[in-house]
């Protein structure tokens, strides 16, 4: 019985791949040392505004419960606060809160509160802040005095 030339070529390539593949493995000792921060930011050549040290992000989750006259009220809230230093004296802050109240076991429609602020430190003893938000007056904004390190 005569073997087909295509069969010989396919089996030769298969044998070559199976025997040569282990030669391309990499030992753990050969892996170069990598700094996680430099891998994320791309090294020290990143412009100052995009540097990871200029960003600060905080998350919080809170739950509260109270009982008034036999009625229970519960509130769950998730808050994300983000701050970015534009210059050493100028920073941008944002907050967003997702609030879900419940009354006697029935979930009411949730609320989304948000805010943005531009903060400028003119001198050592003067500080200007311009803020826009939709937080109700009875709700204390989270991280309302969020400052970056060194400012």
C-alpha positions in Angstrom: 0.0 0.0 0.0 1.4 3.4 -1.1 1.4 6.3 1.4 0.1 9.6 0.1 2.7 12.4 0.1 0.3 14.8 2.0 0.1 12.3 4.8 3.9 12.2 5.0 4.1 16.0 5.1 1.4 16.4 7.8 2.9 13.7 10.0 6.4 15.2 9.6 5.2 18.6 10.6 3.3 17.1 13.6 6.4 15.3 14.8 8.5 18.4 14.4 6.0 20.6 16.4 5.6 18.0 19.2 9.4 17.6 19.6 10.3 21.3 19.2 7.7 22.9 21.4 9.3 22.1 24.8 12.5 23.8 23.6 10.6 27.2 23.7 9.6 27.0 27.3 10.7 29.7 29.8 12.1 28.9 33.2 11.0 31.0 36.1 14.6 32.1 36.8 14.7 33.6 33.3 11.8 36.0 33.8 13.0 39.6 34.2 12.1 41.6 37.3 9.1 43.8 36.7 7.9 46.7 38.8 4.1 46.8 38.9 3.8 50.6 39.0 6.1 51.0 36.0 4.2 48.3 34.1 0.9 50.2 34.7 2.1 53.7 34.0 4.6 52.7 31.3 7.7 53.8 33.1 9.0 57.1 34.4 8.4 58.9 31.0 4.7 59.4 31.7 3.6 63.1 31.8 2.9 64.5 35.3 -0.8 64.8 34.8 -1.2 61.1 34.0 1.2 59.9 36.8 -0.5 57.5 39.1 0.6 59.5 42.2 -1.7 62.3 41.1 -4.8 60.2 41.4 -6.6 59.1 44.6 -9.8 57.0 44.7 -11.8 55.9 47.7 -14.8 53.6 47.9 -17.1 53.2 50.8 -20.3 51.2 51.6 -22.5 51.9 54.5 -25.8 50.5 55.9 -28.0 52.0 58.6 -31.2 50.9 60.2 -33.7 52.6 62.5 -37.1 51.9 64.0 -39.6 54.6 64.6 -43.0 53.8 66.0 -43.0 50.2 64.8 -41.8 51.2 61.3 -38.3 50.1 60.2 -36.3 52.2 57.8 -33.0 51.0 56.3 -30.6 52.7 54.0 -27.7 51.3 52.0 -25.2 53.6 50.3 -22.2 53.1 48.1 -19.9 56.1 47.5 -17.0 56.5 45.1 -14.7 59.6 45.6 -12.1 60.4 43.0 -9.5 63.2 43.2 -6.9 64.3 40.7 -4.1 66.8 41.2 -3.8 69.0 38.1 -1.0 71.1 39.6 0.4 71.2 43.1 -2.1 73.9 44.0 -5.1 72.9 41.9 -7.1 69.7 42.3 -10.3 68.3 40.9 -12.6 66.2 43.2 -15.7 64.1 42.2 -18.1 62.0 44.3 -20.9 59.8 43.3 -23.2 58.0 45.8 -25.8 55.4 45.1 -28.4 55.3 47.9 -31.1 52.6 48.3 -33.7 53.2 51.1 -36.2 50.6 52.3 -39.3 51.2 54.4 -40.9 48.2 56.2 -39.2 45.7 53.8 -40.3 47.5 50.6 -37.5 49.0 48.5 -38.1 52.5 47.4 -36.6 54.0 44.3 -32.9 54.5 44.8 -31.2 57.9 44.5 -28.0 58.9 42.8 -26.1 61.8 44.3 -23.1 63.4 42.7 -20.8 66.3 43.1 -17.7 67.8 41.5 -15.3 70.4 42.9 -12.4 72.4 41.9 -10.0 73.3 44.7 -7.3 75.9 44.6 -4.8 76.6 47.4 -3.7 80.2 46.7 -1.4 80.6 49.7 -0.5 78.6 52.8 -3.5 80.2 54.7 -6.0 80.6 51.9 -8.0 78.0 50.1 -10.7 78.4 47.4 -13.2 75.7 46.5 -15.9 75.8 43.8 -18.4 72.9 44.1 -21.5 71.7 42.3 -23.6 68.9 43.7 -27.1 67.5 44.1 -26.7 66.2 47.6 -29.6 67.0 49.9 -29.0 69.4 52.8 -29.6 66.6 55.4 -27.0 64.3 53.7 -23.3 64.9 54.6 -21.3 64.5 51.5 -18.6 61.8 51.8 -15.0 62.9 51.6 -16.0 66.5 51.4 -12.6 67.7 52.5 -10.6 65.1 50.5 -7.1 66.4 50.0 -4.2 64.8 48.1 -1.0 63.9 49.9 1.3 66.8 50.3 -1.3 69.5 49.6 
